[in-house]
Amino acid sequence: MQTFRAFLAAEGGGTGLEFVIIAAGVGLALSATLYVVGDVVTGKYEAVAAALKRQNN
């Protein structure tokens, strides 16, 4: 919340641009992390589903 207040209080255009660049970097890192973790979680669910199918047959 403090960062957002600092953004609103900033008077220089460069400072606003820096916040945008930081936010874009954080968003990119979050997206990449979720993409990788999503593949791992999908693999785990598929393994459990396959094991359950084998057990029921």
MOPAC internal coordinates of N, CA, C and O (Angstrom, degrees):
PM7 1SCF
backbone

  N    0.0000 0     0.00 0     0.00 0    0    0    0
  C    1.4438 1     0.00 0     0.00 0    1    0    0
  C    1.5295 1   110.00 1     0.00 0    2    1    0
  O    1.2310 1   121.26 1   145.36 1    3    2    1
  N    1.3292 1   115.19 1   -34.64 1    3    2    1
  C    1.4575 1   119.10 1  -179.60 1    5    3    2
  C    1.5259 1   110.96 1   -65.16 1    6    5    3
  O    1.2310 1   120.78 1   143.23 1    7    6    5
  N    1.3229 1   116.12 1   -36.77 1    7    6    5
  C    1.4596 1   120.44 1   179.59 1    9    7    6
  C    1.5215 1   110.28 1   -64.47 1   10    9    7
  O    1.2310 1   120.61 1   139.36 1   11   10    9
  N    1.3244 1   116.43 1   -40.64 1   11   10    9
  C    1.4597 1   120.34 1   179.29 1   13   11   10
  C    1.5269 1   110.70 1   -64.87 1   14   13   11
  O    1.2310 1   120.64 1   139.49 1   15   14   13
  N    1.3181 1   116.38 1   -40.51 1   15   14   13
  C    1.4674 1   119.66 1   177.50 1   17   15   14
  C    1.5230 1   110.76 1   -64.42 1   18   17   15
  O    1.2310 1   120.71 1   140.37 1   19   18   17
  N    1.3262 1   116.25 1   -39.63 1   19   18   17
  C    1.4602 1   120.02 1   178.20 1   21   19   18
  C    1.5245 1   110.28 1   -63.81 1   22   21   19
  O    1.2310 1   120.77 1   142.24 1   23   22   21
  N    1.3320 1   116.14 1   -37.76 1   23   22   21
  C    1.4632 1   120.47 1   177.55 1   25   23   22
  C    1.5275 1   110.79 1   -62.27 1   26   25   23
  O    1.2310 1   120.79 1   135.98 1   27   26   25
  N    1.3294 1   116.09 1   -44.02 1   27   26   25
  C    1.4569 1   119.73 1  -179.73 1   29   27   26
  C    1.5278 1   111.87 1   -67.90 1   30   29   27
  O    1.2310 1   120.33 1   148.17 1   31   30   29
  N    1.3349 1   116.97 1   -31.83 1   31   30   29
  C    1.4612 1   120.95 1  -178.38 1   33   31   30
  C    1.5182 1   112.25 1   -81.94 1   34   33   31
  O    1.2310 1   119.73 1   162.13 1   35   34   33
  N    1.3173 1   118.12 1   -17.87 1   35   34   33
  C    1.4654 1   121.33 1  -177.08 1   37   35   34
  C    1.5217 1   110.29 1   -66.78 1   38   37   35
  O    1.2310 1   121.21 1   -43.75 1   39   38   37
  N    1.3006 1   115.30 1   136.25 1   39   38   37
  C    1.4591 1   120.04 1  -179.06 1   41   39   38
  C    1.5184 1   112.30 1  -105.21 1   42   41   39
  O    1.2310 1   120.08 1   163.59 1   43   42   41
  N    1.3032 1   117.45 1   -16.41 1   43   42   41
  C    1.4576 1   120.38 1  -178.24 1   45   43   42
  C    1.5130 1   111.66 1   -88.05 1   46   45   43
  O    1.2310 1   120.46 1   -37.08 1   47   46   45
  N    1.3061 1   116.73 1   142.92 1   47   46   45
  C    1.4545 1   120.99 1   178.12 1   49   47   46
  C    1.5123 1   111.79 1   -68.21 1   50   49   47
  O    1.2310 1   120.44 1   147.06 1   51   50   49
  N    1.3270 1   116.77 1   -32.94 1   51   50   49
  C    1.4543 1   120.68 1   178.92 1   53   51   50
  C    1.5163 1   112.21 1   -63.26 1   54   53   51
  O    1.2310 1   120.49 1   143.09 1   55   54   53
  N    1.3208 1   116.67 1   -36.91 1   55   54   53
  C    1.4577 1   120.32 1  -179.91 1   57   55   54
  C    1.5236 1   110.65 1   -66.11 1   58   57   55
  O    1.2310 1   120.43 1   137.93 1   59   58   57
  N    1.3088 1   116.79 1   -42.07 1   59   58   57
  C    1.4616 1   120.41 1   177.20 1   61   59   58
  C    1.5155 1   111.19 1   -62.36 1   62   61   59
  O    1.2310 1   120.69 1   139.97 1   63   62   61
  N    1.3189 1   116.29 1   -40.03 1   63   62   61
  C    1.4595 1   121.07 1   178.86 1   65   63   62
  C    1.5250 1   110.46 1   -64.70 1   66   65   63
  O    1.2310 1   120.33 1   141.02 1   67   66   65
  N    1.3133 1   116.98 1   -38.98 1   67   66   65
  C    1.4615 1   120.15 1   178.14 1   69   67   66
  C    1.5238 1   110.83 1   -62.26 1   70   69   67
  O    1.2310 1   120.04 1   138.67 1   71   70   69
  N    1.3192 1   117.53 1   -41.33 1   71   70   69
  C    1.4648 1   120.33 1   178.24 1   73   71   70
  C    1.5238 1   110.99 1   -64.00 1   74   73   71
  O    1.2310 1   120.20 1   141.80 1   75   74   73
  N    1.3098 1   117.22 1   -38.20 1   75   74   73
  C    1.4621 1   120.61 1   178.98 1   77   75   74
  C    1.5210 1   110.22 1   -65.55 1   78   77   75
  O    1.2310 1   120.16 1   138.40 1   79   78   77
  N    1.3058 1   117.30 1   -41.60 1   79   78   77
  C    1.4639 1   121.24 1   179.42 1   81   79   78
  C    1.5271 1   110.38 1   -64.94 1   82   81   79
  O    1.2310 1   120.39 1   137.56 1   83   82   81
  N    1.3253 1   116.85 1   -42.44 1   83   82   81
  C    1.4627 1   120.33 1   178.11 1   85   83   82
  C    1.5260 1   110.42 1   -63.37 1   86   85   83
  O    1.2310 1   120.21 1   135.41 1   87   86   85
  N    1.3227 1   117.20 1   -44.59 1   87   86   85
  C    1.4661 1   120.83 1   179.42 1   89   87   86
  C    1.5254 1   111.07 1   -62.13 1   90   89   87
  O    1.2310 1   120.20 1   140.53 1   91   90   89
  N    1.3239 1   117.23 1   -39.47 1   91   90   89
  C    1.4651 1   120.46 1   178.15 1   93   91   90
  C    1.5225 1   110.85 1   -65.33 1   94   93   91
  O    1.2310 1   120.45 1   139.89 1   95   94   93
  N    1.3213 1   116.75 1   -40.11 1   95   94   93
  C    1.4639 1   120.33 1   177.92 1   97   95   94
  C    1.5143 1   112.43 1   -64.24 1   98   97   95
  O    1.2310 1   120.73 1   137.58 1   99   98   97
  N    1.3234 1   116.21 1   -42.42 1   99   98   97
  C    1.4673 1   120.42 1   178.25 1  101   99   98
  C    1.5276 1   109.51 1   -64.64 1  102  101   99
  O    1.2310 1   120.17 1   137.36 1  103  102  101
  N    1.3122 1   117.28 1   -42.64 1  103  102  101
  C    1.4640 1   120.72 1   178.27 1  105  103  102
  C    1.5169 1   112.50 1   -62.05 1  106  105  103
  O    1.2310 1   120.65 1   139.04 1  107  106  105
  N    1.3181 1   116.37 1   -40.96 1  107  106  105
  C    1.4638 1   120.76 1   178.72 1  109  107  106
  C    1.5239 1   110.67 1   -65.38 1  110  109  107
  O    1.2310 1   120.21 1   136.11 1  111  110  109
  N    1.3215 1   117.21 1   -43.89 1  111  110  109
  C    1.4657 1   120.82 1   178.81 1  113  111  110
  C    1.5258 1   110.84 1   -63.18 1  114  113  111
  O    1.2310 1   120.32 1   138.35 1  115  114  113
  N    1.3170 1   117.00 1   -41.65 1  115  114  113
  C    1.4640 1   121.25 1   179.10 1  117  115  114
  C    1.5264 1   110.69 1   -64.60 1  118  117  115
  O    1.2310 1   120.47 1   137.05 1  119  118  117
  N    1.3154 1   116.71 1   -42.95 1  119  118  117
  C    1.4619 1   120.53 1   179.64 1  121  119  118
  C    1.5220 1   111.32 1   -62.71 1  122  121  119
  O    1.2310 1   120.39 1   136.16 1  123  122  121
  N    1.3244 1   116.86 1   -43.84 1  123  122  121
  C    1.4646 1   120.70 1   179.67 1  125  123  122
  C    1.5263 1   110.91 1   -64.03 1  126  125  123
  O    1.2310 1   120.54 1   138.43 1  127  126  125
  N    1.3188 1   116.58 1   -41.57 1  127  126  125
  C    1.4648 1   120.67 1   179.70 1  129  127  126
  C    1.5212 1   110.88 1   -63.99 1  130  129  127
  O    1.2310 1   120.36 1   134.03 1  131  130  129
  N    1.3162 1   116.91 1   -45.97 1  131  130  129
  C    1.4627 1   120.28 1   179.89 1  133  131  130
  C    1.5293 1   111.64 1   -65.06 1  134  133  131
  O    1.2310 1   120.27 1   145.94 1  135  134  133
  N    1.3248 1   117.09 1   -34.06 1  135  134  133
  C    1.4657 1   121.00 1   178.32 1  137  135  134
  C    1.5285 1   110.09 1   -63.96 1  138  137  135
  O    1.2310 1   120.65 1   134.13 1  139  138  137
  N    1.3345 1   116.37 1   -45.87 1  139  138  137
  C    1.4677 1   120.85 1  -179.28 1  141  139  138
  C    1.5245 1   110.55 1   -68.55 1  142  141  139
  O    1.2310 1   119.98 1   133.66 1  143  142  141
  N    1.3123 1   117.64 1   -46.34 1  143  142  141
  C    1.4605 1   121.49 1  -179.10 1  145  143  142
  C    1.5251 1   110.05 1   -65.26 1  146  145  143
  O    1.2310 1   120.12 1   144.34 1  147  146  145
  N    1.3127 1   117.38 1   -35.66 1  147  146  145
  C    1.4575 1   121.10 1   179.13 1  149  147  146
  C    1.5166 1   111.86 1   -60.86 1  150  149  147
  O    1.2310 1   120.32 1   139.49 1  151  150  149
  N    1.3372 1   117.00 1   -40.51 1  151  150  149
  C    1.4594 1   120.29 1   178.01 1  153  151  150
  C    1.5275 1   111.13 1   -65.30 1  154  153  151
  O    1.2310 1   120.30 1   140.41 1  155  154  153
  N    1.3109 1   117.02 1   -39.59 1  155  154  153
  C    1.4716 1   120.82 1   179.45 1  157  155  154
  C    1.5280 1   110.19 1   -65.03 1  158  157  155
  O    1.2310 1   120.73 1   134.39 1  159  158  157
  N    1.3229 1   116.20 1   -45.61 1  159  158  157
  C    1.4683 1   120.47 1  -179.05 1  161  159  158
  C    1.5228 1   110.27 1   -64.89 1  162  161  159
  O    1.2310 1   120.13 1   139.05 1  163  162  161
  N    1.3176 1   117.36 1   -40.95 1  163  162  161
  C    1.4673 1   120.60 1   178.06 1  165  163  162
  C    1.5196 1   110.43 1   -60.77 1  166  165  163
  O    1.2310 1   120.48 1   137.22 1  167  166  165
  N    1.3200 1   116.69 1   -42.78 1  167  166  165
  C    1.4632 1   120.45 1   178.23 1  169  167  166
  C    1.5173 1   112.47 1   -61.63 1  170  169  167
  O    1.2310 1   120.39 1   139.81 1  171  170  169
  N    1.3184 1   116.87 1   -40.19 1  171  170  169
  C    1.4698 1   120.89 1   178.67 1  173  171  170
  C    1.5256 1   111.05 1   -64.51 1  174  173  171
  O    1.2310 1   120.35 1   135.36 1  175  174  173
  N    1.3300 1   116.94 1   -44.64 1  175  174  173
  C    1.4650 1   120.29 1   179.75 1  177  175  174
  C    1.5240 1   110.98 1   -64.01 1  178  177  175
  O    1.2310 1   120.25 1   140.37 1  179  178  177
  N    1.3287 1   117.13 1   -39.63 1  179  178  177
  C    1.4615 1   120.32 1   178.74 1  181  179  178
  C    1.5232 1   111.06 1   -65.36 1  182  181  179
  O    1.2310 1   120.23 1   142.03 1  183  182  181
  N    1.3337 1   117.18 1   -37.97 1  183  182  181
  C    1.4652 1   120.66 1   178.61 1  185  183  182
  C    1.5267 1   110.60 1   -65.90 1  186  185  183
  O    1.2310 1   120.24 1   137.89 1  187  186  185
  N    1.3111 1   117.15 1   -42.11 1  187  186  185
  C    1.4657 1   120.95 1   178.36 1  189  187  186
  C    1.5297 1   110.25 1   -65.24 1  190  189  187
  O    1.2310 1   120.21 1   137.97 1  191  190  189
  N    1.3232 1   117.20 1   -42.03 1  191  190  189
  C    1.4676 1   120.66 1   179.86 1  193  191  190
  C    1.5291 1   110.60 1   -63.46 1  194  193  191
  O    1.2310 1   120.45 1   138.31 1  195  194  193
  N    1.3240 1   116.75 1   -41.69 1  195  194  193
  C    1.4668 1   120.06 1   179.05 1  197  195  194
  C    1.5244 1   110.89 1   -65.21 1  198  197  195
  O    1.2310 1   120.15 1   139.61 1  199  198  197
  N    1.3271 1   117.32 1   -40.39 1  199  198  197
  C    1.4660 1   120.68 1   178.65 1  201  199  198
  C    1.5239 1   110.88 1   -64.59 1  202  201  199
  O    1.2310 1   120.35 1   139.70 1  203  202  201
  N    1.3091 1   116.94 1   -40.30 1  203  202  201
  C    1.4678 1   120.00 1   178.28 1  205  203  202
  C    1.5303 1   111.57 1   -66.21 1  206  205  203
  O    1.2310 1   120.38 1   141.91 1  207  206  205
  N    1.3143 1   116.87 1   -38.09 1  207  206  205
  C    1.4730 1   119.91 1   177.95 1  209  207  206
  C    1.5257 1   110.63 1   -64.59 1  210  209  207
  O    1.2310 1   120.55 1   136.95 1  211  210  209
  N    1.3400 1   116.55 1   -43.05 1  211  210  209
  C    1.4549 1   120.12 1   178.82 1  213  211  210
  C    1.5354 1   111.61 1   -63.12 1  214  213  211
  O    1.2310 1   121.23 1   142.24 1  215  214  213
  N    1.3074 1   115.24 1   -37.76 1  215  214  213
  C    1.4630 1   120.35 1  -178.71 1  217  215  214
  C    1.5222 1   111.74 1   -69.86 1  218  217  215
  O    1.2310 1   120.13 1   146.98 1  219  218  217
  N    1.3191 1   117.36 1   -33.02 1  219  218  217
  C    1.4711 1   120.65 1  -178.63 1  221  219  218
  C    1.5246 1   113.38 1   -82.76 1  222  221  219
  O    1.2310 1   119.50 1   165.66 1  223  222  221
  N    1.3006 1   118.57 1   -14.34 1  223  222  221
  C    1.4777 1   121.26 1  -179.21 1  225  223  222
  C    1.4777 1   111.85 1   -93.32 1  226  225  223
  O    1.2310 1   120.10 1   180.00 1  227  226  225

